Amino acid sequence: MNQSQSTRYDLTLDENTLEELARVVAGDDDLYYRRGFEIAAFLKRAGWQEVPEYDGQYRREWATELLMERRDVSGEIEKVLLRLADPREYLDEPALLAEVVAAVNSFLIHEGYRLENPGGSARLVPCDPALAHPTHYGATELKAVMADVIADDSMAELLQRRLDEARTCYANGAHVAAIIMLGSLMEGVLLQSVVERDPSLLGRSTEDRVTLHALIEACHGAGWIGADAKRFSHELREYRNFVHPKAESRQSHRPDRDTLSICWQVVNAALNDLAETHPGRTRQSYR
């Protein structure tokens, strides 16, 4: 089986990180659950050779032992990480892919790496460990995943990729690019929310012509986002317009890391509000 492509890194992960990785591999009620023999099969699909048969011990402990044994073997841990971000691993429950990747990134980021799967191709990329601290993404913690907000699976996946790409821009110091990507994400999320929940809010506009300003006002008017999210979403909208260099040239302020942190807080707040007010919400991840 072809493994997703990625630049090879010499990973030597901390023991606590490996324990968390074992938790995701084994799964639980909130992630993709694997029985003991399924863990062995997963490792084989990841590209491991000579995987021992499951011996009946606790799944998570067994997975931890296996990972620790190959901690210093070049490429073996990376294979596991990439397979966790491979869509083919979740053909029966595709919506779980984003949740698994988010779970891995919550601890992997402390090692200076993160998982991404743009276009369904898993990869491991270096990033700034400072991203692990909420102050760098804004004080508001993102408690939702895209599937909590958007019902259409393909659109949720596309918007999740936008969020992942914004994180990549952040990690590499591309602050203006990240802000533009966040503005694009915000527009896409608000438009899809209107289309799915109440298309009449478009008024006389069409999906192709409605403005971000109108979407922000409509979603606030419908009670889907709070007053703070509304107010600062308009600020993000202004920065989003920097996609046009002329718009940026007219401003004396140049967006920096602090500007991006504020914009990220706005996006987190809006996504949390939209998840909290989703009419068909059944998930608990944002509570």
Secondary structure as the mmCIF struct_conf table of DSSP 4:
data_model
#
loop_
_struct_conf.conf_type_id
_struct_conf.id
_struct_conf.beg_label_comp_id
_struct_conf.beg_label_asym_id
_struct_conf.beg_label_seq_id
_struct_conf.end_label_comp_id
_struct_conf.end_label_asym_id
_struct_conf.end_label_seq_id
HELX_LH_PP_P HELX_LH_PP_P1 ASN A 2 GLN A 5
HELX_RH_AL_P HELX_RH_AL_P1 GLU A 15 ALA A 26
TURN_TY1_P TURN_TY1_P1 ASP A 29 ASP A 30
BEND BEND1 LEU A 31 LEU A 31
HELX_RH_AL_P HELX_RH_AL_P2 GLY A 36 ARG A 45
TURN_TY1_P TURN_TY1_P2 ALA A 46 GLY A 47
BEND BEND2 GLN A 49 GLU A 50
HELX_LH_PP_P HELX_LH_PP_P2 VAL A 51 TYR A 54
BEND BEND3 GLY A 56 GLN A 57
HELX_RH_AL_P HELX_RH_AL_P3 ARG A 59 GLU A 69
TURN_TY1_P TURN_TY1_P3 ARG A 70 ASP A 72
BEND BEND4 VAL A 73 VAL A 73
TURN_TY1_P TURN_TY1_P4 SER A 74 GLY A 75
HELX_RH_AL_P HELX_RH_AL_P4 GLU A 76 LEU A 84
TURN_TY1_P TURN_TY1_P5 ALA A 85 ALA A 85
HELX_RH_3T_P HELX_RH_3T_P1 PRO A 87 TYR A 90
BEND BEND5 LEU A 91 ASP A 92
TURN_TY1_P TURN_TY1_P6 PRO A 94 ALA A 95
HELX_RH_AL_P HELX_RH_AL_P5 LEU A 96 LEU A 108
HELX_RH_3T_P HELX_RH_3T_P2 ILE A 109 GLU A 111
TURN_TY1_P TURN_TY1_P7 GLY A 112 GLY A 112
STRN STRN1 TYR A 113 GLU A 116
HELX_RH_3T_P HELX_RH_3T_P3 PRO A 118 GLY A 120
STRN STRN2 ARG A 123 PRO A 126
HELX_RH_3T_P HELX_RH_3T_P4 PRO A 129 ALA A 132
BEND BEND6 HIS A 133 HIS A 133
HELX_RH_3T_P HELX_RH_3T_P5 PRO A 134 HIS A 136
BEND BEND7 TYR A 137 TYR A 137
BEND BEND8 ALA A 139 THR A 140
HELX_LH_PP_P HELX_LH_PP_P3 GLU A 141 LEU A 142
HELX_RH_AL_P HELX_RH_AL_P6 MET A 146 VAL A 149
HELX_RH_AL_P HELX_RH_AL_P7 ASP A 153 ALA A 171
TURN_TY1_P TURN_TY1_P8 ASN A 172 GLY A 173
HELX_RH_AL_P HELX_RH_AL_P8 HIS A 175 ARG A 197
HELX_RH_3T_P HELX_RH_3T_P6 PRO A 199 LEU A 202
TURN_TY1_P TURN_TY1_P9 GLY A 203 ARG A 204
TURN_TY1_P TURN_TY1_P10 GLU A 207 ARG A 209
HELX_RH_AL_P HELX_RH_AL_P9 LEU A 212 GLY A 221
TURN_TY1_P TURN_TY1_P11 ALA A 222 GLY A 223
BEND BEND9 TRP A 224 ILE A 225
HELX_RH_AL_P HELX_RH_AL_P10 ALA A 227 ARG A 240
HELX_RH_3T_P HELX_RH_3T_P7 ASN A 241 VAL A 243
BEND BEND10 HIS A 244 HIS A 244
HELX_RH_AL_P HELX_RH_AL_P11 PRO A 245 SER A 249
TURN_TY1_P TURN_TY1_P12 ARG A 250 ARG A 250
BEND BEND11 SER A 252 SER A 252
HELX_RH_AL_P HELX_RH_AL_P12 ARG A 257 GLU A 276
TURN_TY1_P TURN_TY1_P13 THR A 277 THR A 277
TURN_TY1_P TURN_TY1_P14 PRO A 279 GLY A 280
TURN_TY1_P TURN_TY1_P15 SER A 285 TYR A 286
#
